[in-house]
Amino acid sequence: MKKIWRKKVINQKLAKEIAVNLNIPNFLAEILVGRSIDTPSKVEKFLNPKIEHAENPYIFPDMKKASQRLAEAIMKGEIIGIFSDADADGITAAAIISNFIKDCGAEKNLIVRVPSRDKEGYGLTKDFIEEVRKKGGKLIITADCGIRNHEEIKYAKILGIDVIVCDHHHADYYLPQDAYAILHPITISEESSAKFLSGAGVSFELVAATRNELKKAGKELPRPRNYLDLVSIGTIGDMVPLIGDNRIFVKHGIENIRNGNGRLGLNTLIQKINIKKEKITSQDIQMRIVPRINSSGRAGRPEVSFRLLVEEDIRETEKISNEIEIMNSWRKEAVQNILEEIEFYGFIDEFSFSCVAWGKDWHEGVLGLVAAKILEKTGKPTCVISVREDIARGSLRSPEFLNIMGVLDKLSHLLLKYGGHSQAAGIALLPEKVQEFAESFESEVKKSLKNSIPQIILEFDQYLNLENVKLAELSQVLLLEPFGEGNPNPIFFAEGEIVEGRLVGKDENILKMLAKTKDGLVEIVSFNNKIEPFLGRAKFLAKIRSSHWSDIGFEFELIEIQK
């Protein structure tokens, strides 16, 4: 796909007014205005997000009912079942509720299931409902799942078990009518700052409201913000927009970790992988923590990461961290092996509108990672499918211009099961339907795109002549952290003199260069090993990001370069 560099269109006059009013650099004001943060009060709230700015948990119509039911179960010593999804969002969602119940002194009454997708697929199962019933439980809470489990929830109700659904995934046209309560962003106003909560975020809201109900009954409990370290991991891991309440929760969650108030297991993992805890950023969480939390689920053992986040014995957390490191190494190798097979068999077609690749017995836990890498390389909606003897399961990733769930809705007759978000989904189908699905998927994507392969537009926030900019001014971009979906690292079209360039790393696959600024040198790093070191004047697209190892605290990450 052809890539076009294009500057974001913004209101220059408005940006200048904000820069003057708030005494911030003009380029920073332009970035904010370009993200619809276009009044002094909005800028103030964005740069200084406070917990009190977040929505009241009771904005969810069923929250009163749900929180009172959970509070009642805790006070009466009822058996409580928690069933979650197996990714970082689901695992942290389950850990938030579990740690809260444990802090309430009701740990012995918990039954937690973090299912292996390989063995149990997605969503609440009748097997777990039966387990809760046999132990006398009358309440199940789903964490980051459940919104499409109509039959299972009906089954639980028949058995006299109340189900509270905490989820944020794509829902059917109607919600589970047999659920005791449904906590899902679909039930609140489109204008609400809580509209984009992750599964961990929704679970946190339940905990906050339940604490309020228990407080009315005279119970003193830890503040809900103590669980925000877990919310930050789930929120970043599920790539929901870091705006509104998500930004507030992630900002304060990261502060908890920096101040040493994170989970013991999380601190142990951070130490093991040599992250400077007091300087941890959303980028560290996204690139280094989340993949490790996810690695246990991808290896078919998601309960390992869950145990890490609820364990209180440092000897155990060290042991679990070692296990997770082994699984993370396996994950990297498994992804590379599948990518090589996909390339060998020619699944990636330059002239197609999509990419659907499949192979025998590929490990289902890494299919999403493979799909994401192909999407990053091609810019095309991608589906990667593992075919077994009796079932085929796939993971899909899509660029922002296409709602992948809309495509799957049209292909539901070919699928046994499907679910997910607009940009990421999972499917299950019969092996004999894979070829037909691939052809139909290409056809539907083509129709959706109106027979025109879209160009990749690389929008940049600002033009910079590096020789006219001071390092201290550039560093103010870090005020916009945490970065992530919905609030990406600002991209600059920069021009300057490259004075040093070299390849580093074990395989010499990382390019590091130094460029002149008005009062010093700034590092430019590239993980694209196709770019060779060079010296001289250059124009390039790059994003600013924090750096633990740089003396100035940040660096440019190269996107594209014109020599």
Secondary structure by P-SEA (a helix, b strand, c coil): cbbbbbccccaaaaaaaaaaaacccaaaaaaaaaaccccaaaaaaaaccccccccccccccaaaaaaaaaaaaaaaccbbbbbbcccaaaaaaaaaaaaaaaaacccccbbbbbcccccccccccaaaaaaaaaacccbbbbccccccaaaaaaaaaaacbbbbbbccccccccccccccccccccccccccccccccaaaaaaaaaaaaaaaaaaacccccccccaaaaaaaaaaaacccccaaaaaaaaaaaaaaaaccccaaaaaaaaaaccccccccaaaaacccccccccccccccaaaaaaaaccccaaaaaaaaaaaaaaaaaaaaaaaaaaaaaaaaccccccccbbbbbbcccccccaaaaaaaaaaacccbbbbbbbccccccbbbbbcccccaaaaaaaacccccccccccccccccccccaaaaaaaaaaaaaaaaaccccccccccccccccccccccccccccccccccccccccccccccccccccccccccccbbbbbbbcccbbbbbbbccccbbbbbccbbbbbbbbbbcccccccbbbbccccc
